[in-house]
Amino acid sequence: MAYCSAIPSIPISMGVPRVLPGIAVTHLLGNPALPPADERELRERLTARALAMLTEQVAKPTLFPSA
């Protein structure tokens, strides 16, 4: 299981094994202040990172870097 959260301390404290920090509560995987092409690249990068997290072995709740 992987979880993306703008407040990563909550899923970590609940024992979620893989946590990816989001951008903001209102824009979890995006930033509307960016130009459309840049925001799309950001969304694609964060989504790819979340999918890659699923292949990594973890023994305890782990906060993965978004970059």
BAFI-3210 file (N, C-alpha, C; in Angstrom, 3 decimals, decimal comma, padded with zeros to 6 digits):
// residues 67
n [1|2|3|4|5|6|7|8|9|10|11|12|13|14|15|16|17|18|19|20|21|22|23|24|25|26|27|28|29|30|31|32|33|34|35|36|37|38|39|40|41|42|43|44|45|46|47|48|49|50|51|52|53|54|55|56|57|58|59|60|61|62|63|64|65|66|67]
n.u [000,835|000,493|000,489|-000,521|-000,096|-000,826|-000,318|001,827|002,474|000,209|-000,660|001,731|001,718|-000,431|000,515|000,809|002,524|004,016|004,590|004,010|004,829|002,499|001,757|-000,012|-002,917|-005,187|-004,317|-003,114|-001,418|-000,469|000,141|-001,407|-000,336|001,723|002,769|000,696|002,064|004,264|002,979|001,737|004,001|004,953|002,827|002,961|005,519|005,249|003,246|004,515|006,541|005,055|004,046|006,444|007,222|005,729|007,112|009,228|010,718|009,676|010,053|008,834|006,651|007,328|008,534|008,743|010,885|009,665|010,976]
n.v [-001,166|002,238|005,681|008,963|012,090|015,367|015,984|014,287|013,189|012,114|009,641|008,235|007,990|006,317|003,969|003,410|001,855|003,035|006,334|009,214|012,554|015,117|018,078|020,196|020,508|021,211|020,826|018,153|016,611|018,544|021,907|024,731|027,208|026,935|026,973|025,318|023,159|022,676|021,984|019,620|018,002|017,898|016,532|014,077|013,214|012,939|010,989|008,838|008,420|007,586|005,155|003,758|003,488|001,356|-000,903|-001,067|-002,540|-002,315|-002,148|-000,818|002,025|004,370|007,442|008,625|010,493|013,079|013,759]
n.w [000,000|-000,758|000,052|-000,574|000,817|001,996|004,531|005,866|008,366|009,514|008,059|008,554|011,354|011,560|010,644|007,929|005,321|003,139|002,331|000,464|000,314|-000,400|-002,396|-001,496|000,622|-000,836|-003,446|-004,108|-005,859|-007,583|-008,808|-009,201|-009,730|-011,457|-014,932|-017,385|-018,766|-017,117|-014,743|-015,500|-015,934|-013,305|-012,016|-013,410|-012,665|-009,839|-009,724|-011,005|-009,153|-006,925|-007,896|-008,249|-005,613|-004,713|-005,397|-003,707|-000,877|002,476|006,025|008,007|008,651|006,152|004,973|001,863|-000,302|-002,460|-004,732]
ca.u [000,000|001,167|-000,449|-000,031|-000,753|-000,248|000,064|002,344|002,575|-001,009|-000,554|002,876|001,288|-001,422|001,203|000,815|003,907|004,710|003,913|004,593|004,276|001,856|002,091|-000,877|-004,187|-006,115|-003,731|-002,227|-000,401|-000,347|000,378|-002,047|000,446|002,671|002,206|000,095|003,035|005,064|002,136|001,574|005,257|004,961|001,860|003,488|006,672|004,772|002,519|005,528|007,224|004,133|004,021|007,740|007,256|005,079|008,061|010,291|010,440|009,793|009,769|008,073|006,175|008,440|008,227|009,603|011,005|008,857|011,859]
ca.v [000,000|003,531|006,743|010,307|012,956|016,691|015,983|012,922|012,665|011,360|008,235|007,610|007,613|005,242|002,748|003,193|001,476|003,918|007,631|010,219|013,865|015,856|019,494|020,957|019,824|021,496|020,388|017,103|016,242|019,582|023,270|025,544|028,418|026,617|026,905|023,996|022,118|022,369|021,272|018,249|017,299|017,670|015,460|012,820|012,820|012,460|009,737|007,811|008,144|006,796|003,793|003,136|003,161|000,065|-001,992|-001,017|-003,238|-001,523|-002,916|000,046|003,188|005,092|008,643|008,669|011,833|013,230|013,994]
ca.w [000,000|-000,787|000,366|-000,838|001,782|002,215|005,946|005,947|009,730|009,841|007,656|009,228|012,706|011,434|010,246|006,481|005,037|002,195|002,277|-000,419|000,650|-001,479|-002,510|-000,594|000,874|-001,933|-004,720|-003,627|-006,843|-008,588|-008,373|-010,228|-010,009|-012,528|-016,290|-017,610|-019,132|-015,929|-013,780|-016,002|-015,647|-011,861|-011,740|-013,943|-011,846|-008,542|-009,938|-011,274|-007,878|-006,101|-008,434|-007,962|-004,180|-004,486|-005,645|-002,709|000,368|003,693|007,232|008,913|007,907|005,539|004,222|000,683|-000,877|-003,666|-005,892]
c.u [000,888|000,107|000,208|-000,802|-000,038|000,180|000,593|002,455|001,348|-000,913|000,635|002,450|000,256|-000,791|001,172|002,263|004,677|003,924|004,705|003,999|003,686|002,253|001,309|-002,186|-005,133|-005,621|-002,671|-001,096|-000,246|-000,082|-000,204|-001,310|001,453|001,996|001,696|001,104|003,887|004,256|001,923|002,821|005,356|004,032|002,383|004,650|006,216|004,016|003,495|006,264|006,340|004,073|005,332|007,858|006,685|006,033|009,161|009,850|010,629|009,423|008,924|007,545|007,336|007,922|009,231|009,728|010,215|009,716|012,515]
c.v [001,241|004,603|008,071|011,253|014,293|016,854|014,579|012,359|011,831|009,914|007,520|007,138|006,495|003,945|002,437|002,930|002,441|005,217|008,581|011,565|014,551|017,321|020,323|020,195|020,019|021,036|019,339|016,776|017,295|020,930|024,191|026,841|028,189|026,731|025,476|022,888|021,710|021,608|019,825|017,422|016,971|016,517|014,102|012,308|012,264|011,137|008,591|007,439|007,282|005,349|003,056|002,738|001,774|-001,108|-002,057|-001,698|-002,286|-002,401|-002,120|001,215|004,049|006,283|008,737|010,108|011,921|013,444|012,733]
c.w [000,000|-000,596|000,075|000,068|001,888|003,671|006,258|007,361|010,110|009,359|008,297|010,613|012,686|010,962|008,765|006,058|004,137|002,053|001,384|-000,030|-000,572|-001,436|-001,495|-000,421|-000,305|-003,296|-004,416|-004,595|-007,928|-007,958|-009,437|-010,542|-011,136|-013,892|-016,541|-017,932|-017,933|-014,890|-014,225|-015,706|-014,161|-011,492|-012,217|-013,089|-010,492|-008,666|-010,203|-009,987|-006,985|-006,597|-008,146|-006,496|-003,905|-004,674|-004,586|-001,418|001,545|004,878|008,222|008,097|007,435|004,745|003,078|000,207|-002,175|-004,911|-006,361]
res [m|a|y|c|s|a|i|p|s|i|p|i|s|m|g|v|p|r|v|l|p|g|i|a|v|t|h|l|l|g|n|p|a|l|p|p|a|d|e|r|e|l|r|e|r|l|t|a|r|a|l|a|m|l|t|e|q|v|a|k|p|t|l|f|p|s|a]
***
